[in-house]
Amino acid sequence: MSAPANLQAEWAGLFIDGLVAAGIRDVVVSPGSRSTPWVLAAGRHPLLRCHPVVDERSAAFFALGMAKVTGTASLLVCTSGTAGAHYLPALVEASLTRTPLLVLTADRPFELQHCGASQTIDQVKLFGGHARAFIDLGMPDEAPGALRWLHHRAAHAVHLTRSPVPGPVHVNARAKKPLEPGASRGAAEESLTRTVAEIASAGTPCFFGPAAAPSPDGVRTLVRACMTARRGLLVAGPAPLSQGQDRAAAYALAQATGFPLLVEAASQLRFSGGDEGIDAFDAVCRLSRFARGEGPDLVIQLGAAPTSSAWERYLAASLTCARYVVAETAEADPASAARAHVLGPVSQTLTAVVDGLAAEGFRPEPTAWHERWREANRLAWEAVDAAQVTSEPLSEAAAVRAAVRSVPAAGLLALGNSLPIREVDTLCPMADAQCGVLSQRGASGIDGLLSSAAGAAATGRPTTLLLGDVSFLHDVGGLAVSRSTSAPLTVVVINNDGGRMFEQLPVATADRAGVPLELWTTPHGLSPAAVAQAYGVPCARATHLLELEQALAVAQQRAGRTVIEAVVAPSSAQEFYRRLDAELERRLP
């Protein structure tokens, strides 16, 4: 019988070989002992790229960022105990955004469970319903049937990250000491090696997932709704990079129906080189007079619900509006107001509706409704420009727009939650950039933004991350994970000394019984540039627009990471929105 150490090494090597055969190419490794067999196997495989990351939370978001760009899973490997628990926030985001991710948590053998053994917790189904599937590899077994099962389960695990619903998959891998392969190799060891080689050479199975297609009844329902509506709207919320492929279908439907197409910044339909959409709808919906006017009788939502709270308030006032959701998941209706969900690939559904309208001989006619939205869109951008302060010192609005305009063509713009994603939506028209947009609108948290952007840049695409100071400090460990990035990674930190989003929420004016607002805004008094410098990261600090533009120009040409601290007044965003509301009231009918 083979020595346990060599069996363990062969077991781990065969599993890693199965993952590679199924398409895994990147492995993100955090330090630990129990994971040694799998780290050794990954490090020795010629087709794998290994990325060492000290902190498991950063590691998971780094892998998430890569997957958002590539559309394929990376493998996360960590040791036993609480190490895997740090993956949870990224797995939650991956699950909600249907992003493929594969997690391997090393574990102690069964005899060390539930007896007080060091660094041992119950890791069975550690991530609960956030994982698409859970696979426990059990203990290594040299039986040929067990080895074939292991190799096939590796391919199956990769498949489950893609189908039927993309997302994270958790593999729990047990090992007992010794964890390193033994030096002695007798006949039993040689026989085991030959068996493993034969199984590996036989290849892994292919898994062909079910072909998704929109329901013909659902398509007919949408065709009838479009033909009878007089004031229809199409609206696109935050979406993965792949939705950029749906651009032609979305605009074809807008043309076939005559409906305005409302595109938010993170939809992949705004910064895509076109100019046909309504890109100021957040500002338009902020206007109370517009919202009180004649509302839509039909709304077709493409993908996730828009970020804009003004949009949701606008729709809430249209009680008789028929709402339909076209998406790949039924979880895209936070208001629970949709009459129907037409599930399936968005592009296929929209194309089928366009074909259905053509088959019915439907031809849209110019309407006052469409012209009203186009004119409101034009006037809203005039109001946005008028509300911006061009004088010094640097304003938050000017900093946001400068950051977006600096993104190179075909680059990536990663947006932080809270204010940044909303400010880009309000401030930046289609002409400001031509790029893909990354957002974490699954759970909409502030965690892992820097690490995720580093993972995106690790794919080789220039990446600009725009985030707030609290988000930056929350994921400051991401500065360490970004050190291996060779593509330009420009991190623009809006330093307004705290979470100023809360100044625009009801808590700011509520009777807090003497409880200071600082418990929400959490002012910190730190300089992100100084923090970056402590990590050895090239950095700049800008207090004027010209300084910021110069720093952005340098960063976009520099290989690797740069942190730019844009210093603005704490009340800068709040004051801009006050001016914007006044300008909107003055300009829009």
C-alpha positions in Angstrom: 0.0 0.0 0.0 1.3 3.5 -0.8 2.5 5.8 1.8 -0.2 8.3 2.9 1.9 11.3 1.8 2.3 10.0 -1.7 -1.3 9.0 -2.0 -2.3 12.5 -0.8 0.0 14.1 -3.4 -1.4 11.9 -6.2 -4.9 12.6 -5.1 -4.4 16.4 -5.1 -2.5 16.3 -8.4 -5.2 14.3 -10.1 -7.9 16.7 -9.0 -5.9 19.8 -10.1 -5.3 18.0 -13.4 -9.1 17.6 -13.8 -9.7 21.3 -13.1 -7.1 22.3 -15.7 -8.6 19.9 -18.3 -12.0 21.6 -17.6 -10.6 25.1 -18.3 -9.2 26.5 -15.0 -6.1 28.6 -15.6 -5.8 30.9 -12.6 -5.3 29.9 -9.0 -5.4 32.4 -6.1 -3.6 31.0 -3.1 -3.6 32.2 0.5 -1.0 30.9 3.0 -1.6 27.8 5.1 -0.3 24.4 5.8 -3.3 22.1 5.4 -3.7 23.2 1.7 -0.1 22.2 0.9 -0.9 19.2 -1.4 -3.1 21.3 -3.6 -0.8 24.3 -3.7 2.1 22.0 -4.7 0.0 20.4 -7.4 -1.1 23.8 -8.7 2.3 25.3 -8.6 3.8 22.4 -10.6 1.2 22.5 -13.3 2.6 24.2 -16.4 -0.8 25.6 -17.5 -1.7 27.3 -14.3 -0.9 30.9 -13.2 -0.7 31.1 -9.4 -1.4 34.4 -7.6 -0.4 34.5 -3.9 -2.6 36.7 -1.8 -2.1 37.0 2.0 -5.7 37.9 3.0 -8.5 35.5 2.0 -11.1 38.2 1.7 -8.9 40.2 -0.7 -8.1 36.9 -2.5 -11.7 36.1 -3.1 -12.5 39.6 -4.5 -9.4 39.4 -6.6 -10.7 36.2 -8.2 -14.1 37.7 -8.5 -12.7 40.7 -10.4 -10.9 38.4 -12.8 -14.0 36.3 -13.4 -16.1 39.4 -14.1 -13.8 40.2 -17.0 -13.0 36.8 -18.3 -16.4 35.1 -17.7 -14.6 32.0 -16.4 -13.9 30.8 -12.9 -10.6 31.1 -11.1 -9.7 28.6 -8.3 -9.4 29.9 -4.7 -7.3 27.7 -2.4 -7.0 28.3 1.4 -6.2 26.3 4.5 -8.6 24.9 7.1 -10.4 26.7 9.9 -11.7 30.3 9.6 -9.6 31.0 6.5 -12.4 30.0 4.2 -15.0 32.0 6.1 -13.3 35.2 4.8 -14.4 34.2 1.3 -18.1 34.7 2.2 -18.6 38.3 1.1 -17.1 37.7 -2.3 -19.2 34.5 -2.7 -22.3 36.4 -1.8 -21.5 38.9 -4.6 -20.6 36.2 -7.1 -23.9 34.4 -6.3 -26.0 37.4 -6.8 -24.3 38.6 -10.0 -24.0 35.1 -11.5 -20.2 35.2 -11.6 -18.4 31.9 -11.8 -16.0 31.1 -8.9 -14.5 27.9 -7.6 -13.4 27.6 -4.0 -11.3 24.8 -2.5 -11.1 24.8 1.3 -8.5 22.4 2.7 -9.9 20.6 5.7 -8.8 18.3 8.6 -9.5 14.5 8.5 -12.7 13.2 10.0 -11.0 12.0 13.2 -10.1 15.6 14.1 -13.7 16.9 13.7 -15.7 17.9 16.7 -13.1 17.1 19.3 -11.3 20.4 19.9 -8.5 19.9 17.4 -6.7 23.1 16.5 -7.7 25.1 13.4 -10.7 22.8 12.8 -14.3 24.0 12.3 -17.3 22.4 10.6 -16.7 23.3 6.9 -19.5 21.3 5.4 -21.7 23.6 3.4 -19.8 26.5 4.9 -21.3 29.0 2.5 -24.9 27.7 2.8 -27.2 28.7 -0.1 -24.7 31.2 -1.5 -22.8 28.3 -3.2 -24.4 26.7 -6.2 -23.1 23.3 -5.1 -21.0 21.7 -2.4 -18.6 18.8 -3.1 -16.8 17.0 -0.2 -13.8 15.1 -1.6 -13.5 13.0 1.5 -10.2 11.3 2.3 -7.8 10.2 -0.4 -8.5 6.7 -1.7 -6.2 4.8 -4.0 -9.0 2.6 -5.5 -9.2 3.1 -9.3 -12.9 3.8 -9.0 -12.3 6.5 -6.4 -9.6 8.1 -8.5 -11.8 8.2 -11.6 -14.6 9.7 -9.5 -12.2 12.4 -8.3 -11.1 13.3 -11.8 -14.7 13.5 -13.0 -15.8 15.5 -10.0 -13.2 18.1 -10.9 -14.7 18.6 -14.3 -18.2 18.6 -12.9 -17.3 21.3 -10.3 -16.0 23.6 -13.1 -19.2 22.9 -15.1 -21.4 23.8 -12.1 -19.7 27.3 -11.9 -21.2 27.9 -15.4 -24.5 25.9 -15.5 -27.4 25.8 -15.0 -26.9 29.1 -13.1 -23.4 30.6 -13.1 -22.0 31.2 -9.6 -19.7 30.0 -6.9 -19.0 26.3 -6.2 -17.4 25.0 -2.9 -15.1 22.0 -2.8 -14.0 20.8 0.6 -10.7 18.8 0.4 -9.5 16.8 3.4 -5.9 15.9 4.2 -4.0 14.3 7.0 -0.3 14.7 7.9 2.2 14.2 6.4 1.1 16.8 3.8 4.2 16.8 1.7 5.0 13.8 -0.6 7.4 11.3 0.8 10.9 10.7 -0.6 10.7 6.9 -0.8 8.9 5.3 -3.7 8.5 1.6 -3.8 6.4 -0.7 -6.1 3.1 0.4 -4.6 3.9 4.1 -5.2 4.9 3.4 -8.8 1.8 1.4 -9.4 -0.4 4.3 -8.0 1.4 6.8 -10.2 0.8 4.7 -13.3 -2.9 4.4 -12.4 -3.3 8.1 -11.9 -1.5 8.8 -15.2 -3.8 6.4 -17.0 -6.9 8.1 -15.5 -5.6 11.6 -16.3 -4.7 10.6 -19.9 -8.2 9.3 -20.5 -9.5 12.8 -20.1 -12.4 14.4 -18.3 -16.0 14.3 -19.4 -17.6 17.2 -21.2 -20.8 18.7 -19.7 -23.2 20.3 -22.1 -25.6 22.5 -20.2 -29.2 23.0 -21.2 -29.8 25.6 -24.0 -31.6 28.5 -22.6 -34.2 30.2 -24.8 -37.0 32.7 -24.2 -40.5 31.4 -23.9 -42.6 31.9 -27.1 -45.5 32.8 -24.9 -43.4 35.4 -23.1 -42.2 36.8 -26.4 -45.8 37.1 -27.6 -46.9 38.8 -24.4 -44.2 41.4 -24.9 -45.1 41.9 -28.5 -48.7 42.6 -27.6 -47.7 44.9 -24.8 -45.4 46.9 -27.2 -48.1 47.2 -29.8 -50.8 48.5 -27.5 -48.6 50.9 -25.4 -48.6 54.6 -26.1 -46.0 55.7 -23.6 -43.5 52.9 -23.4 -40.1 52.9 -21.9 -37.1 50.6 -22.0 -34.7 50.8 -19.1 -31.3 49.0 -18.6 -29.8 48.7 -15.1 -26.4 47.5 -14.0 -25.2 44.5 -16.0 -22.1 42.3 -16.4 -19.6 43.1 -19.2 -21.3 40.4 -21.4 -24.4 42.6 -21.7 -22.4 44.8 -24.0 -23.1 42.1 -26.6 -26.8 42.9 -26.2 -26.4 46.5 -27.3 -27.5 46.0 -30.9 -30.6 44.1 -29.8 -31.6 46.7 -27.2 -31.3 49.6 -29.6 -33.1 47.6 -32.3 -36.0 47.1 -29.9 -36.0 50.8 -29.2 -36.2 51.6 -32.9 -38.8 48.9 -33.5 -41.1 50.2 -30.8 -40.3 53.9 -30.8 -39.8 53.7 -27.0 -37.0 55.8 -25.3 -34.2 53.5 -24.1 -32.9 54.6 -20.6 -29.3 53.5 -20.0 -27.6 53.9 -16.7 -23.8 54.1 -16.4 -23.3 50.5 -15.4 -25.6 49.0 -18.0 -22.8 48.4 -20.6 -25.1 50.3 -23.0 -24.1 53.9 -22.1 -20.3 54.0 -22.7 -20.5 51.9 -25.8 -19.9 54.3 -28.6 -23.5 55.2 -29.3 -25.6 58.3 -28.8 -29.2 57.2 -29.2 -30.1 56.4 -25.6 -31.5 58.5 -22.8 -28.5 58.9 -20.5 -29.7 61.6 -18.1 -32.8 59.8 -16.8 -31.7 59.9 -13.2 -31.5 63.7 -13.3 -34.8 63.9 -15.3 -36.6 61.7 -12.7 -35.4 63.9 -9.9 -37.6 66.7 -11.2 -40.9 66.7 -9.3 -42.8 68.5 -12.1 -41.7 65.9 -14.7 -42.6 63.0 -12.3 -46.1 64.5 -11.8 -46.7 64.7 -15.5 -48.1 62.0 -17.7 -46.2 58.8 -16.9 -45.5 55.6 -18.8 -48.1 53.0 -19.5 -45.4 50.3 -20.2 -41.9 49.7 -18.8 -39.7 46.9 -20.0 -36.7 46.4 -17.8 -33.6 44.8 -19.4 -31.7 42.9 -16.7 -31.3 44.1 -13.2 -33.3 47.0 -11.7 -31.6 50.5 -12.2 -29.5 51.9 -9.4 -31.3 55.2 -9.5 -33.7 55.8 -6.5 -35.2 58.8 -8.4 -36.3 56.3 -11.1 -38.0 54.1 -8.6 -39.8 57.1 -7.1 -40.9 58.1 -10.6 -42.3 54.6 -11.4 -44.0 54.4 -8.0 -46.2 57.4 -9.0 -47.3 55.5 -12.2 -49.7 53.1 -10.5 -51.3 51.8 -13.7 -48.0 51.2 -15.5 -47.5 47.7 -16.8 -44.0 46.5 -15.9 -42.2 43.6 -17.5 -38.7 42.2 -16.7 -36.5 40.7 -19.4 -33.6 39.0 -17.6 -31.8 35.7 -17.0 -33.0 35.5 -13.4 -36.3 36.0 -11.7 -34.6 38.0 -8.9 -34.6 41.4 -10.8 -37.8 43.0 -9.4 -37.1 44.5 -6.0 -40.4 46.4 -6.0 -42.3 43.2 -6.8 -44.3 45.1 -9.4 -43.6 43.2 -12.6 -46.6 41.7 -14.4 -44.4 39.1 -16.0 -40.8 37.9 -16.1 -39.5 36.7 -19.5 -36.4 34.7 -18.5 -33.6 33.8 -20.8 -30.7 35.4 -22.6 -31.6 39.1 -22.9 -30.3 39.5 -26.4 -32.3 36.5 -27.7 -35.5 37.7 -26.1 -35.2 41.3 -27.5 -34.4 40.0 -31.0 -37.4 37.7 -30.8 -39.7 40.6 -29.8 -38.3 42.7 -32.7 -39.0 39.8 -35.1 -42.5 39.4 -33.7 -43.3 43.1 -34.2 -42.0 42.9 -37.7 -44.2 39.9 -38.4 -47.2 41.8 -37.2 -46.4 44.6 -39.6 -46.0 47.0 -36.6 -44.3 50.4 -37.4 -43.9 53.0 -34.7 -44.9 56.6 -35.4 -43.1 59.6 -33.9 -44.8 60.6 -30.7 -44.8 63.5 -28.3 -43.9 61.0 -25.6 -40.5 60.2 -27.2 -39.8 63.8 -28.0 -40.6 64.8 -24.5 -38.0 62.4 -23.1 -35.4 63.5 -25.7 -35.9 67.2 -24.9 -35.9 66.5 -21.1 -32.6 64.5 -21.6 -31.0 67.5 -23.4 -32.1 70.0 -20.9 -31.0 67.8 -18.0 -27.5 67.7 -19.3 -27.5 71.5 -19.6 -28.6 71.6 -15.9 -25.9 69.1 -14.9 -23.2 71.3 -16.6 -24.6 74.5 -15.1 -24.6 72.9 -11.6 -21.0 72.0 -11.7 -18.5 74.4 -10.1 -15.5 74.9 -12.3 -13.7 77.3 -10.0 -11.1 76.0 -7.5 -10.7 74.1 -5.2 -11.6 70.7 -6.6 -15.2 69.8 -6.4 -16.5 66.2 -6.2 -18.5 66.5 -9.4 -15.4 67.7 -11.3 -13.3 64.9 -9.9 -15.8 62.2 -10.9 -16.1 63.5 -14.4 -12.3 63.9 -14.9 -11.8 60.3 -13.7 -14.3 58.9 -16.2 -13.0 60.9 -19.1 -9.5 59.6 -18.4 -10.5 56.0 -19.0 -8.7 54.7 -22.2 -10.8 53.3 -25.0 -11.5 49.6 -24.5 -10.4 50.0 -20.9 -12.5 49.2 -17.8 -14.2 51.6 -15.4 -14.8 50.0 -12.0 -17.3 51.9 -9.8 -17.6 51.9 -6.1 -21.0 51.8 -4.4 -22.7 54.5 -2.3 -22.0 57.8 -4.1 -19.6 57.0 -6.9 -21.9 54.8 -9.1 -24.7 57.3 -8.6 -22.5 60.3 -9.4 -21.3 58.8 -12.6 -24.9 58.0 -13.5 -25.8 61.7 -12.9 -22.7 63.4 -14.2 -21.3 61.5 -17.2 -23.0 61.4 -20.6 -22.4 58.8 -23.3 -19.7 60.9 -24.9 -17.5 60.9 -21.8 -16.1 57.4 -22.2 -16.0 54.3 -24.3 -15.3 51.4 -22.0 -16.7 48.5 -20.1 -18.1 49.1 -16.6 -17.6 46.9 -13.6 -19.9 47.2 -10.6 -20.7 45.2 -7.5 -24.5 45.7 -7.5 -25.3 42.2 -6.4 -25.1 42.9 -2.7 -24.1 46.5 -3.3 -21.6 46.5 -0.5 -18.4 48.6 -0.2 -16.2 45.6 0.6 -13.5 44.2 -1.7 -13.7 47.0 -4.4 -9.9 47.5 -4.6 -9.1 43.8 -4.6 -11.8 43.2 -7.3 -10.4 46.0 -9.5 -6.9 44.5 -9.1 -8.3 41.1 -10.3 -9.8 42.9 -13.3 -6.5 44.5 -14.1 -4.7 41.2 -13.8 -6.5 40.1 -17.0 -4.4 42.7 -18.8 -7.0 45.4 -19.4 -6.3 48.9 -18.2 -8.6 49.5 -15.2 -9.7 52.7 -13.5 -11.4 52.3 -10.1 -13.4 55.2 -8.8 -14.4 54.8 -5.2 -14.9 56.7 -1.9 -12.5 57.0 0.9 -14.4 54.8 3.3 -14.5 52.0 0.7 -10.8 52.5 0.1 -10.0 52.1 3.7 -12.3 49.2 4.1 -10.3 47.2 1.5 -6.9 48.7 2.1 -5.4 45.2 2.0 -6.2 45.3 -1.7 -3.1 47.5 -2.2 -1.0 44.4 -1.4 -2.9 42.1 -3.8 -2.5 44.7 -6.6 1.3 44.6 -6.6 1.5 42.0 -9.3 -0.7 43.9 -11.7 1.2 45.0 -14.9 -1.7 46.7 -16.7 -2.4 50.2 -15.6 -4.6 50.2 -12.5 -5.6 53.7 -11.6 -7.4 54.0 -8.2 -9.1 57.4 -7.8 -10.2 57.9 -4.2 -12.7 60.7 -3.6 -11.6 61.9 -0.1 -14.5 63.8 1.4 -13.6 62.5 4.9 -16.3 60.0 5.4 -19.5 58.4 4.0 -21.2 61.5 2.6 -24.0 59.4 1.1 -25.6 59.6 4.5 -25.9 63.4 4.3 -28.4 62.8 1.5 -30.5 60.2 3.3 -33.4 60.8 5.7 -31.2 60.1 8.7 -29.4 63.5 8.0 -32.6 65.5 8.8 -34.3 63.1 11.2 -34.6 63.7 14.9 -31.6 61.7 16.1 -32.1 62.7 19.8 -28.6 64.2 20.0 -26.9 61.2 18.3 -24.2 62.7 16.0 -24.4 62.1 12.3 -20.7 61.1 12.5 -21.8 57.6 13.6 -23.0 57.2 10.0 -20.6 59.3 8.0 -17.6 57.9 10.0 -15.0 60.7 9.3 -11.5 59.3 9.5 -9.1 62.2 9.0 -6.7 60.0 7.0 -4.9 60.6 3.7 -5.4 57.7 1.2 -2.3 58.9 -0.6 -0.3 58.5 2.6 -1.8 55.1 3.2 -0.8 54.1 -0.4 2.7 55.4 0.2 3.0 53.2 3.2 2.3 50.2 0.9 5.0 51.4 -1.5 2.3 52.3 -4.1 2.9 55.3 -6.5 0.5 58.0 -5.4 -0.6 61.6 -6.0 -2.7 64.0 -4.1 -4.9 66.5 -6.0 -6.7 69.5 -4.6 -7.3 71.3 -7.9 -8.7 70.0 -11.2 -5.5 70.6 -13.2 -3.5 68.5 -10.6 -6.0 65.7 -10.9 -6.0 65.7 -14.7 -2.2 65.6 -14.8 -2.1 62.8 -12.2 -4.6 60.8 -14.3 -2.6 61.3 -17.5 0.5 59.9 -15.8 -1.3 57.0 -14.1 -3.0 55.9 -17.3 0.5 55.5 -19.0 2.2 53.8 -16.0 2.3 50.0 -15.8 0.9 48.8 -12.6 -1.0 50.5 -9.8 -1.4 54.2 -8.9 -3.5 55.7 -6.2 -4.8 59.3 -6.7 -6.4 61.0 -3.8 -8.9 63.7 -5.0 -9.4 66.0 -2.0 -12.8 67.6 -2.0 -14.9 69.5 0.6 -17.0 67.1 2.8 -20.2 68.8 1.6 -19.2 69.0 -2.0 -21.6 66.3 -3.3 -24.5 67.5 -1.2 -24.1 71.1 -2.5 -23.9 69.9 -6.1 -27.1 68.0 -5.9 -28.8 71.1 -4.3 -27.6 73.2 -7.3 -28.7 70.5 -9.7 -32.2 70.3 -8.4 -32.5 74.1 -8.6 -31.2 74.0 -12.2 -33.6 71.2 -13.2 -36.6 73.1 -11.7 -35.5 76.2 -13.7 -34.9 74.5 -17.0 -37.3 71.6 -17.4 -41.0 72.3 -18.1 
